[in-house]
């Protein structure tokens, strides 16, 4: 099992330079320097902008315990 972890880390390290080009800029998970607090701030900013501009906004909330029951 430790061999699989080592290979996974090597692959992740090699893919890291291309993650910014592959992932959407709003992607928070899996990006270095991004935290759950960044995601919360993004939702708050979008909500404030929607209220200010009177534009419609749809926010989807997921229950991660249900979506990923093995976490």
mmCIF file of the N, C-alpha and C atoms, coordinates in Angstrom:
data_MODEL
# 
_entry.id   MODEL 
# 
loop_
_atom_site.group_PDB 
_atom_site.id 
_atom_site.type_symbol 
_atom_site.label_atom_id 
_atom_site.label_alt_id 
_atom_site.label_comp_id 
_atom_site.label_asym_id 
_atom_site.label_entity_id 
_atom_site.label_seq_id 
_atom_site.pdbx_PDB_ins_code 
_atom_site.Cartn_x 
_atom_site.Cartn_y 
_atom_site.Cartn_z 
_atom_site.occupancy 
_atom_site.B_iso_or_equiv 
_atom_site.pdbx_formal_charge 
_atom_site.auth_seq_id 
_atom_site.auth_comp_id 
_atom_site.auth_asym_id 
_atom_site.auth_atom_id 
_atom_site.pdbx_PDB_model_num 
ATOM 1   N N  . UNK A 1 1  ? 0.803   -1.201 0.000   1.00 0.00 ? 1  UNK A N  1 
ATOM 2   C CA . UNK A 1 1  ? 0.000   0.000  0.000   1.00 0.00 ? 1  UNK A CA 1 
ATOM 3   C C  . UNK A 1 1  ? 0.852   1.275  0.000   1.00 0.00 ? 1  UNK A C  1 
ATOM 4   N N  . UNK A 1 2  ? 1.975   1.326  0.723   1.00 0.00 ? 2  UNK A N  1 
ATOM 5   C CA . UNK A 1 2  ? 2.796   2.536  0.691   1.00 0.00 ? 2  UNK A CA 1 
ATOM 6   C C  . UNK A 1 2  ? 3.296   2.876  -0.706  1.00 0.00 ? 2  UNK A C  1 
ATOM 7   N N  . UNK A 1 3  ? 3.488   1.873  -1.570  1.00 0.00 ? 3  UNK A N  1 
ATOM 8   C CA . UNK A 1 3  ? 3.932   2.122  -2.940  1.00 0.00 ? 3  UNK A CA 1 
ATOM 9   C C  . UNK A 1 3  ? 2.883   2.917  -3.715  1.00 0.00 ? 3  UNK A C  1 
ATOM 10  N N  . UNK A 1 4  ? 1.622   2.616  -3.496  1.00 0.00 ? 4  UNK A N  1 
ATOM 11  C CA . UNK A 1 4  ? 0.544   3.337  -4.172  1.00 0.00 ? 4  UNK A CA 1 
ATOM 12  C C  . UNK A 1 4  ? 0.527   4.791  -3.731  1.00 0.00 ? 4  UNK A C  1 
ATOM 13  N N  . UNK A 1 5  ? 0.724   5.042  -2.439  1.00 0.00 ? 5  UNK A N  1 
ATOM 14  C CA . UNK A 1 5  ? 0.757   6.410  -1.932  1.00 0.00 ? 5  UNK A CA 1 
ATOM 15  C C  . UNK A 1 5  ? 1.926   7.177  -2.533  1.00 0.00 ? 5  UNK A C  1 
ATOM 16  N N  . UNK A 1 6  ? 3.064   6.540  -2.662  1.00 0.00 ? 6  UNK A N  1 
ATOM 17  C CA . UNK A 1 6  ? 4.233   7.180  -3.243  1.00 0.00 ? 6  UNK A CA 1 
ATOM 18  C C  . UNK A 1 6  ? 3.982   7.535  -4.704  1.00 0.00 ? 6  UNK A C  1 
ATOM 19  N N  . UNK A 1 7  ? 3.431   6.596  -5.455  1.00 0.00 ? 7  UNK A N  1 
ATOM 20  C CA . UNK A 1 7  ? 3.124   6.855  -6.868  1.00 0.00 ? 7  UNK A CA 1 
ATOM 21  C C  . UNK A 1 7  ? 2.084   7.960  -7.020  1.00 0.00 ? 7  UNK A C  1 
ATOM 22  N N  . UNK A 1 8  ? 1.107   7.981  -6.144  1.00 0.00 ? 8  UNK A N  1 
ATOM 23  C CA . UNK A 1 8  ? 0.089   9.024  -6.192  1.00 0.00 ? 8  UNK A CA 1 
ATOM 24  C C  . UNK A 1 8  ? 0.700   10.393 -5.950  1.00 0.00 ? 8  UNK A C  1 
ATOM 25  N N  . UNK A 1 9  ? 1.594   10.489 -4.996  1.00 0.00 ? 9  UNK A N  1 
ATOM 26  C CA . UNK A 1 9  ? 2.254   11.774 -4.713  1.00 0.00 ? 9  UNK A CA 1 
ATOM 27  C C  . UNK A 1 9  ? 3.131   12.215 -5.876  1.00 0.00 ? 9  UNK A C  1 
ATOM 28  N N  . UNK A 1 10 ? 3.820   11.288 -6.512  1.00 0.00 ? 10 UNK A N  1 
ATOM 29  C CA . UNK A 1 10 ? 4.670   11.621 -7.662  1.00 0.00 ? 10 UNK A CA 1 
ATOM 30  C C  . UNK A 1 10 ? 3.812   12.155 -8.804  1.00 0.00 ? 10 UNK A C  1 
ATOM 31  N N  . UNK A 1 11 ? 2.714   11.485 -9.084  1.00 0.00 ? 11 UNK A N  1 
ATOM 32  C CA . UNK A 1 11 ? 1.819   11.931 -10.158 1.00 0.00 ? 11 UNK A CA 1 
ATOM 33  C C  . UNK A 1 11 ? 1.220   13.293 -9.834  1.00 0.00 ? 11 UNK A C  1 
ATOM 34  N N  . UNK A 1 12 ? 0.783   13.484 -8.585  1.00 0.00 ? 12 UNK A N  1 
ATOM 35  C CA . UNK A 1 12 ? 0.217   14.769 -8.179  1.00 0.00 ? 12 UNK A CA 1 
ATOM 36  C C  . UNK A 1 12 ? 1.250   15.879 -8.301  1.00 0.00 ? 12 UNK A C  1 
ATOM 37  N N  . UNK A 1 13 ? 2.486   15.607 -7.921  1.00 0.00 ? 13 UNK A N  1 
ATOM 38  C CA . UNK A 1 13 ? 3.546   16.606 -8.006  1.00 0.00 ? 13 UNK A CA 1 
ATOM 39  C C  . UNK A 1 13 ? 3.811   16.988 -9.462  1.00 0.00 ? 13 UNK A C  1 
ATOM 40  N N  . UNK A 1 14 ? 3.778   16.012 -10.353 1.00 0.00 ? 14 UNK A N  1 
ATOM 41  C CA . UNK A 1 14 ? 4.036   16.286 -11.771 1.00 0.00 ? 14 UNK A CA 1 
ATOM 42  C C  . UNK A 1 14 ? 2.874   16.996 -12.451 1.00 0.00 ? 14 UNK A C  1 
ATOM 43  N N  . UNK A 1 15 ? 1.651   16.765 -11.992 1.00 0.00 ? 15 UNK A N  1 
ATOM 44  C CA . UNK A 1 15 ? 0.482   17.423 -12.579 1.00 0.00 ? 15 UNK A CA 1 
ATOM 45  C C  . UNK A 1 15 ? 0.251   18.824 -12.027 1.00 0.00 ? 15 UNK A C  1 
ATOM 46  N N  . UNK A 1 16 ? 0.834   19.132 -10.889 1.00 0.00 ? 16 UNK A N  1 
ATOM 47  C CA . UNK A 1 16 ? 0.589   20.406 -10.220 1.00 0.00 ? 16 UNK A CA 1 
ATOM 48  C C  . UNK A 1 16 ? 0.808   21.631 -11.114 1.00 0.00 ? 16 UNK A C  1 
ATOM 49  N N  . UNK A 1 17 ? 1.863   21.703 -11.940 1.00 0.00 ? 17 UNK A N  1 
ATOM 50  C CA . UNK A 1 17 ? 2.036   22.901 -12.773 1.00 0.00 ? 17 UNK A CA 1 
ATOM 51  C C  . UNK A 1 17 ? 0.898   23.135 -13.776 1.00 0.00 ? 17 UNK A C  1 
ATOM 52  N N  . UNK A 1 18 ? 0.190   22.101 -14.171 1.00 0.00 ? 18 UNK A N  1 
ATOM 53  C CA . UNK A 1 18 ? -0.880  22.249 -15.165 1.00 0.00 ? 18 UNK A CA 1 
ATOM 54  C C  . UNK A 1 18 ? -2.268  22.404 -14.553 1.00 0.00 ? 18 UNK A C  1 
ATOM 55  N N  . UNK A 1 19 ? -2.389  22.300 -13.252 1.00 0.00 ? 19 UNK A N  1 
ATOM 56  C CA . UNK A 1 19 ? -3.704  22.375 -12.625 1.00 0.00 ? 19 UNK A CA 1 
ATOM 57  C C  . UNK A 1 19 ? -4.398  23.707 -12.874 1.00 0.00 ? 19 UNK A C  1 
ATOM 58  N N  . UNK A 1 20 ? -3.659  24.796 -12.840 1.00 0.00 ? 20 UNK A N  1 
ATOM 59  C CA . UNK A 1 20 ? -4.266  26.112 -13.061 1.00 0.00 ? 20 UNK A CA 1 
ATOM 60  C C  . UNK A 1 20 ? -4.876  26.209 -14.451 1.00 0.00 ? 20 UNK A C  1 
ATOM 61  N N  . UNK A 1 21 ? -4.276  25.566 -15.436 1.00 0.00 ? 21 UNK A N  1 
ATOM 62  C CA . UNK A 1 21 ? -4.798  25.599 -16.801 1.00 0.00 ? 21 UNK A CA 1 
ATOM 63  C C  . UNK A 1 21 ? -5.975  24.638 -16.984 1.00 0.00 ? 21 UNK A C  1 
ATOM 64  N N  . UNK A 1 22 ? -5.990  23.560 -16.215 1.00 0.00 ? 22 UNK A N  1 
ATOM 65  C CA . UNK A 1 22 ? -7.024  22.534 -16.373 1.00 0.00 ? 22 UNK A CA 1 
ATOM 66  C C  . UNK A 1 22 ? -8.285  22.877 -15.587 1.00 0.00 ? 22 UNK A C  1 
ATOM 67  N N  . UNK A 1 23 ? -8.113  23.320 -14.345 1.00 0.00 ? 23 UNK A N  1 
ATOM 68  C CA . UNK A 1 23 ? -9.255  23.550 -13.465 1.00 0.00 ? 23 UNK A CA 1 
ATOM 69  C C  . UNK A 1 23 ? -9.863  24.935 -13.672 1.00 0.00 ? 23 UNK A C  1 
ATOM 70  N N  . UNK A 1 24 ? -11.133 25.032 -13.396 1.00 0.00 ? 24 UNK A N  1 
ATOM 71  C CA . UNK A 1 24 ? -11.845 26.295 -13.458 1.00 0.00 ? 24 UNK A CA 1 
ATOM 72  C C  . UNK A 1 24 ? -11.305 27.224 -12.370 1.00 0.00 ? 24 UNK A C  1 
ATOM 73  N N  . UNK A 1 25 ? -11.192 28.529 -12.646 1.00 0.00 ? 25 UNK A N  1 
ATOM 74  C CA . UNK A 1 25 ? -10.684 29.445 -11.611 1.00 0.00 ? 25 UNK A CA 1 
ATOM 75  C C  . UNK A 1 25 ? -11.517 29.455 -10.333 1.00 0.00 ? 25 UNK A C  1 
ATOM 76  N N  . UNK A 1 26 ? -12.781 29.077 -10.418 1.00 0.00 ? 26 UNK A N  1 
ATOM 77  C CA . UNK A 1 26 ? -13.613 29.047 -9.219  1.00 0.00 ? 26 UNK A CA 1 
ATOM 78  C C  . UNK A 1 26 ? -13.446 27.748 -8.426  1.00 0.00 ? 26 UNK A C  1 
ATOM 79  N N  . UNK A 1 27 ? -12.626 26.844 -8.929  1.00 0.00 ? 27 UNK A N  1 
ATOM 80  C CA . UNK A 1 27 ? -12.358 25.593 -8.231  1.00 0.00 ? 27 UNK A CA 1 
ATOM 81  C C  . UNK A 1 27 ? -11.542 25.885 -6.987  1.00 0.00 ? 27 UNK A C  1 
ATOM 82  N N  . UNK A 1 28 ? -11.991 25.424 -5.846  1.00 0.00 ? 28 UNK A N  1 
ATOM 83  C CA . UNK A 1 28 ? -11.270 25.677 -4.611  1.00 0.00 ? 28 UNK A CA 1 
ATOM 84  C C  . UNK A 1 28 ? -10.577 24.429 -4.086  1.00 0.00 ? 28 UNK A C  1 
ATOM 85  N N  . UNK A 1 29 ? -11.176 23.289 -4.259  1.00 0.00 ? 29 UNK A N  1 
ATOM 86  C CA . UNK A 1 29 ? -10.577 22.065 -3.729  1.00 0.00 ? 29 UNK A CA 1 
ATOM 87  C C  . UNK A 1 29 ? -9.445  21.603 -4.639  1.00 0.00 ? 29 UNK A C  1 
ATOM 88  N N  . UNK A 1 30 ? -8.364  21.206 -4.052  1.00 0.00 ? 30 UNK A N  1 
ATOM 89  C CA . UNK A 1 30 ? -7.254  20.663 -4.826  1.00 0.00 ? 30 UNK A CA 1 
ATOM 90  C C  . UNK A 1 30 ? -6.266  21.693 -5.312  1.00 0.00 ? 30 UNK A C  1 
ATOM 91  N N  . UNK A 1 31 ? -6.512  22.955 -5.051  1.00 0.00 ? 31 UNK A N  1 
ATOM 92  C CA . UNK A 1 31 ? -5.600  24.010 -5.479  1.00 0.00 ? 31 UNK A CA 1 
ATOM 93  C C  . UNK A 1 31 ? -4.834  24.518 -4.266  1.00 0.00 ? 31 UNK A C  1 
ATOM 94  N N  . UNK A 1 32 ? -3.531  24.603 -4.381  1.00 0.00 ? 32 UNK A N  1 
ATOM 95  C CA . UNK A 1 32 ? -2.735  25.122 -3.269  1.00 0.00 ? 32 UNK A CA 1 
ATOM 96  C C  . UNK A 1 32 ? -3.056  26.587 -3.045  1.00 0.00 ? 32 UNK A C  1 
ATOM 97  N N  . UNK A 1 33 ? -3.159  26.947 -1.789  1.00 0.00 ? 33 UNK A N  1 
ATOM 98  C CA . UNK A 1 33 ? -3.454  28.328 -1.447  1.00 0.00 ? 33 UNK A CA 1 
ATOM 99  C C  . UNK A 1 33 ? -4.935  28.639 -1.384  1.00 0.00 ? 33 UNK A C  1 
ATOM 100 N N  . UNK A 1 34 ? -5.783  27.726 -1.827  1.00 0.00 ? 34 UNK A N  1 
ATOM 101 C CA . UNK A 1 34 ? -7.229  27.922 -1.750  1.00 0.00 ? 34 UNK A CA 1 
ATOM 102 C C  . UNK A 1 34 ? -7.761  27.169 -0.548  1.00 0.00 ? 34 UNK A C  1 
ATOM 103 N N  . UNK A 1 35 ? -8.631  27.818 0.203   1.00 0.00 ? 35 UNK A N  1 
ATOM 104 C CA . UNK A 1 35 ? -9.209  27.185 1.382   1.00 0.00 ? 35 UNK A CA 1 
ATOM 105 C C  . UNK A 1 35 ? -10.724 27.262 1.304   1.00 0.00 ? 35 UNK A C  1 
ATOM 106 N N  . UNK A 1 36 ? -11.376 26.628 2.251   1.00 0.00 ? 36 UNK A N  1 
ATOM 107 C CA . UNK A 1 36 ? -12.830 26.678 2.316   1.00 0.00 ? 36 UNK A CA 1 
ATOM 108 C C  . UNK A 1 36 ? -13.283 28.109 2.592   1.00 0.00 ? 36 UNK A C  1 
ATOM 109 N N  . UNK A 1 37 ? -12.442 28.893 3.248   1.00 0.00 ? 37 UNK A N  1 
ATOM 110 C CA . UNK A 1 37 ? -12.793 30.285 3.523   1.00 0.00 ? 37 UNK A CA 1 
ATOM 111 C C  . UNK A 1 37 ? -12.848 31.111 2.239   1.00 0.00 ? 37 UNK A C  1 
ATOM 112 N N  . UNK A 1 38 ? -12.010 30.767 1.261   1.00 0.00 ? 38 UNK A N  1 
ATOM 113 C CA . UNK A 1 38 ? -12.073 31.427 -0.051  1.00 0.00 ? 38 UNK A CA 1 
ATOM 114 C C  . UNK A 1 38 ? -13.404 31.118 -0.731  1.00 0.00 ? 38 UNK A C  1 
ATOM 115 N N  . UNK A 1 39 ? -13.855 29.884 -0.597  1.00 0.00 ? 39 UNK A N  1 
ATOM 116 C CA . UNK A 1 39 ? -15.129 29.501 -1.199  1.00 0.00 ? 39 UNK A CA 1 
ATOM 117 C C  . UNK A 1 39 ? -16.287 30.250 -0.543  1.00 0.00 ? 39 UNK A C  1 
ATOM 118 N N  . UNK A 1 40 ? -16.242 30.376 0.780   1.00 0.00 ? 40 UNK A N  1 
ATOM 119 C CA . UNK A 1 40 ? -17.295 31.104 1.493   1.00 0.00 ? 40 UNK A CA 1 
ATOM 120 C C  . UNK A 1 40 ? -17.287 32.576 1.093   1.00 0.00 ? 40 UNK A C  1 
ATOM 121 N N  . UNK A 1 41 ? -16.100 33.160 0.975   1.00 0.00 ? 41 UNK A N  1 
ATOM 122 C CA . UNK A 1 41 ? -15.997 34.565 0.567   1.00 0.00 ? 41 UNK A CA 1 
ATOM 123 C C  . UNK A 1 41 ? -16.537 34.759 -0.843  1.00 0.00 ? 41 UNK A C  1 
ATOM 124 N N  . UNK A 1 42 ? -16.302 33.809 -1.733  1.00 0.00 ? 42 UNK A N  1 
ATOM 125 C CA . UNK A 1 42 ? -16.805 33.901 -3.101  1.00 0.00 ? 42 UNK A CA 1 
ATOM 126 C C  . UNK A 1 42 ? -18.328 33.890 -3.113  1.00 0.00 ? 42 UNK A C  1 
ATOM 127 N N  . UNK A 1 43 ? -18.934 33.023 -2.315  1.00 0.00 ? 43 UNK A N  1 
ATOM 128 C CA . UNK A 1 43 ? -20.393 32.952 -2.241  1.00 0.00 ? 43 UNK A CA 1 
ATOM 129 C C  . UNK A 1 43 ? -20.955 34.255 -1.667  1.00 0.00 ? 43 UNK A C  1 
ATOM 130 N N  . UNK A 1 44 ? -20.323 34.773 -0.625  1.00 0.00 ? 44 UNK A N  1 
ATOM 131 C CA . UNK A 1 44 ? -20.778 36.044 -0.044  1.00 0.00 ? 44 UNK A CA 1 
ATOM 132 C C  . UNK A 1 44 ? -20.677 37.184 -1.044  1.00 0.00 ? 44 UNK A C  1 
ATOM 133 N N  . UNK A 1 45 ? -19.561 37.244 -1.781  1.00 0.00 ? 45 UNK A N  1 
ATOM 134 C CA . UNK A 1 45 ? -19.388 38.299 -2.780  1.00 0.00 ? 45 UNK A CA 1 
ATOM 135 C C  . UNK A 1 45 ? -20.430 38.195 -3.888  1.00 0.00 ? 45 UNK A C  1 
ATOM 136 N N  . UNK A 1 46 ? -20.699 36.978 -4.344  1.00 0.00 ? 46 UNK A N  1 
ATOM 137 C CA . UNK A 1 46 ? -21.702 36.785 -5.393  1.00 0.00 ? 46 UNK A CA 1 
ATOM 138 C C  . UNK A 1 46 ? -23.083 37.198 -4.896  1.00 0.00 ? 46 UNK A C  1 
ATOM 139 N N  . UNK A 1 47 ? -23.397 36.868 -3.660  1.00 0.00 ? 47 UNK A N  1 
ATOM 140 C CA . UNK A 1 47 ? -24.682 37.234 -3.080  1.00 0.00 ? 47 UNK A CA 1 
ATOM 141 C C  . UNK A 1 47 ? -24.802 38.753 -2.951  1.00 0.00 ? 47 UNK A C  1 
ATOM 142 N N  . UNK A 1 48 ? -23.755 39.406 -2.472  1.00 0.00 ? 48 UNK A N  1 
ATOM 143 C CA . UNK A 1 48 ? -23.777 40.865 -2.329  1.00 0.00 ? 48 UNK A CA 1 
ATOM 144 C C  . UNK A 1 48 ? -23.909 41.544 -3.686  1.00 0.00 ? 48 UNK A C  1 
ATOM 145 N N  . UNK A 1 49 ? -23.200 41.034 -4.689  1.00 0.00 ? 49 UNK A N  1 
ATOM 146 C CA . UNK A 1 49 ? -23.291 41.613 -6.035  1.00 0.00 ? 49 UNK A CA 1 
ATOM 147 C C  . UNK A 1 49 ? -24.689 41.445 -6.601  1.00 0.00 ? 49 UNK A C  1 
ATOM 148 N N  . UNK A 1 50 ? -25.282 40.286 -6.373  1.00 0.00 ? 50 UNK A N  1 
ATOM 149 C CA . UNK A 1 50 ? -26.630 40.026 -6.859  1.00 0.00 ? 50 UNK A CA 1 
ATOM 150 C C  . UNK A 1 50 ? -27.636 40.974 -6.207  1.00 0.00 ? 50 UNK A C  1 
ATOM 151 N N  . UNK A 1 51 ? -27.499 41.190 -4.910  1.00 0.00 ? 51 UNK A N  1 
ATOM 152 C CA . UNK A 1 51 ? -28.405 42.113 -4.224  1.00 0.00 ? 51 UNK A CA 1 
ATOM 153 C C  . UNK A 1 51 ? -28.211 43.541 -4.704  1.00 0.00 ? 51 UNK A C  1 
ATOM 154 N N  . UNK A 1 52 ? -26.965 43.955 -4.923  1.00 0.00 ? 52 UNK A N  1 
ATOM 155 C CA . UNK A 1 52 ? -26.669 45.317 -5.357  1.00 0.00 ? 52 UNK A CA 1 
ATOM 156 C C  . UNK A 1 52 ? -27.188 45.583 -6.769  1.00 0.00 ? 52 UNK A C  1 
ATOM 157 N N  . UNK A 1 53 ? -26.973 44.631 -7.663  1.00 0.00 ? 53 UNK A N  1 
ATOM 158 C CA . UNK A 1 53 ? -27.348 44.827 -9.064  1.00 0.00 ? 53 UNK A CA 1 
ATOM 159 C C  . UNK A 1 53 ? -28.762 44.340 -9.379  1.00 0.00 ? 53 UNK A C  1 
ATOM 160 N N  . UNK A 1 54 ? -29.445 43.771 -8.392  1.00 0.00 ? 54 UNK A N  1 
ATOM 161 C CA . UNK A 1 54 ? -30.797 43.225 -8.567  1.00 0.00 ? 54 UNK A CA 1 
ATOM 162 C C  . UNK A 1 54 ? -30.832 42.128 -9.639  1.00 0.00 ? 54 UNK A C  1 
ATOM 163 N N  . UNK A 1 55 ? -29.718 41.449 -9.809  1.00 0.00 ? 55 UNK A N  1 
ATOM 164 C CA . UNK A 1 55 ? -29.633 40.355 -10.777 1.00 0.00 ? 55 UNK A CA 1 
ATOM 165 C C  . UNK A 1 55 ? -30.034 39.050 -10.093 1.00 0.00 ? 55 UNK A C  1 
ATOM 166 N N  . UNK A 1 56 ? -30.690 38.151 -10.808 1.00 0.00 ? 56 UNK A N  1 
ATOM 167 C CA . UNK A 1 56 ? -31.054 36.866 -10.200 1.00 0.00 ? 56 UNK A CA 1 
ATOM 168 C C  . UNK A 1 56 ? -29.796 36.027 -9.919  1.00 0.00 ? 56 UNK A C  1 
ATOM 169 N N  . UNK A 1 57 ? -29.867 35.247 -8.874  1.00 0.00 ? 57 UNK A N  1 
ATOM 170 C CA . UNK A 1 57 ? -28.736 34.415 -8.480  1.00 0.00 ? 57 UNK A CA 1 
ATOM 171 C C  . UNK A 1 57 ? -29.255 33.068 -8.010  1.00 0.00 ? 57 UNK A C  1 
ATOM 172 N N  . UNK A 1 58 ? -28.573 32.023 -8.412  1.00 0.00 ? 58 UNK A N  1 
ATOM 173 C CA . UNK A 1 58 ? -28.923 30.677 -7.976  1.00 0.00 ? 58 UNK A CA 1 
ATOM 174 C C  . UNK A 1 58 ? -27.709 30.092 -7.262  1.00 0.00 ? 58 UNK A C  1 
ATOM 175 N N  . UNK A 1 59 ? -27.896 29.679 -6.018  1.00 0.00 ? 59 UNK A N  1 
ATOM 176 C CA . UNK A 1 59 ? -26.820 29.065 -5.244  1.00 0.00 ? 59 UNK A CA 1 
ATOM 177 C C  . UNK A 1 59 ? -27.243 27.640 -4.914  1.00 0.00 ? 59 UNK A C  1 
ATOM 178 N N  . UNK A 1 60 ? -26.372 26.703 -5.226  1.00 0.00 ? 60 UNK A N  1 
ATOM 179 C CA . UNK A 1 60 ? -26.634 25.296 -4.950  1.00 0.00 ? 60 UNK A CA 1 
ATOM 180 C C  . UNK A 1 60 ? -25.840 24.902 -3.714  1.00 0.00 ? 60 UNK A C  1 
ATOM 181 N N  . UNK A 1 61 ? -26.510 24.309 -2.755  1.00 0.00 ? 61 UNK A N  1 
ATOM 182 C CA . UNK A 1 61 ? -25.866 23.863 -1.529  1.00 0.00 ? 61 UNK A CA 1 
ATOM 183 C C  . UNK A 1 61 ? -25.901 22.337 -1.488  1.00 0.00 ? 61 UNK A C  1 
ATOM 184 N N  . UNK A 1 62 ? -24.754 21.742 -1.239  1.00 0.00 ? 62 UNK A N  1 
ATOM 185 C CA . UNK A 1 62 ? -24.658 20.289 -1.183  1.00 0.00 ? 62 UNK A CA 1 
ATOM 186 C C  . UNK A 1 62 ? -24.425 19.833 0.244   1.00 0.00 ? 62 UNK A C  1 
ATOM 187 N N  . UNK A 1 63 ? -25.069 18.745 0.613   1.00 0.00 ? 63 UNK A N  1 
ATOM 188 C CA . UNK A 1 63 ? -24.807 18.103 1.890   1.00 0.00 ? 63 UNK A CA 1 
ATOM 189 C C  . UNK A 1 63 ? -23.726 17.056 1.627   1.00 0.00 ? 63 UNK A C  1 
ATOM 190 N N  . UNK A 1 64 ? -22.487 17.372 1.985   1.00 0.00 ? 64 UNK A N  1 
ATOM 191 C CA . UNK A 1 64 ? -21.378 16.499 1.638   1.00 0.00 ? 64 UNK A CA 1 
ATOM 192 C C  . UNK A 1 64 ? -21.409 15.168 2.389   1.00 0.00 ? 64 UNK A C  1 
ATOM 193 N N  . UNK A 1 65 ? -22.044 15.136 3.532   1.00 0.00 ? 65 UNK A N  1 
ATOM 194 C CA . UNK A 1 65 ? -22.158 13.856 4.233   1.00 0.00 ? 65 UNK A CA 1 
ATOM 195 C C  . UNK A 1 65 ? -23.014 12.876 3.445   1.00 0.00 ? 65 UNK A C  1 
ATOM 196 N N  . UNK A 1 66 ? -24.060 13.406 2.804   1.00 0.00 ? 66 UNK A N  1 
ATOM 197 C CA . UNK A 1 66 ? -24.929 12.555 2.004   1.00 0.00 ? 66 UNK A CA 1 
ATOM 198 C C  . UNK A 1 66 ? -24.290 12.251 0.643   1.00 0.00 ? 66 UNK A C  1 
ATOM 199 N N  . UNK A 1 67 ? -23.677 13.268 0.042   1.00 0.00 ? 67 UNK A N  1 
ATOM 200 C CA . UNK A 1 67 ? -23.091 13.084 -1.282  1.00 0.00 ? 67 UNK A CA 1 
ATOM 201 C C  . UNK A 1 67 ? -21.880 12.150 -1.227  1.00 0.00 ? 67 UNK A C  1 
ATOM 202 N N  . UNK A 1 68 ? -21.093 12.273 -0.179  1.00 0.00 ? 68 UNK A N  1 
ATOM 203 C CA . UNK A 1 68 ? -19.901 11.444 -0.024  1.00 0.00 ? 68 UNK A CA 1 
ATOM 204 C C  . UNK A 1 68 ? -19.997 10.722 1.313   1.00 0.00 ? 68 UNK A C  1 
ATOM 205 N N  . UNK A 1 69 ? -20.744 9.660  1.330   1.00 0.00 ? 69 UNK A N  1 
ATOM 206 C CA . UNK A 1 69 ? -21.047 8.976  2.589   1.00 0.00 ? 69 UNK A CA 1 
ATOM 207 C C  . UNK A 1 69 ? -19.852 8.274  3.215   1.00 0.00 ? 69 UNK A C  1 
ATOM 208 N N  . UNK A 1 70 ? -18.748 8.141  2.489   1.00 0.00 ? 70 UNK A N  1 
ATOM 209 C CA . UNK A 1 70 ? -17.597 7.441  3.068   1.00 0.00 ? 70 UNK A CA 1 
ATOM 210 C C  . UNK A 1 70 ? -16.517 8.409  3.574   1.00 0.00 ? 70 UNK A C  1 
ATOM 211 N N  . UNK A 1 71 ? -16.827 9.689  3.694   1.00 0.00 ? 71 UNK A N  1 
ATOM 212 C CA . UNK A 1 71 ? -15.860 10.654 4.230   1.00 0.00 ? 71 UNK A CA 1 
ATOM 213 C C  . UNK A 1 71 ? -15.921 10.583 5.735   1.00 0.00 ? 71 UNK A C  1 
# 
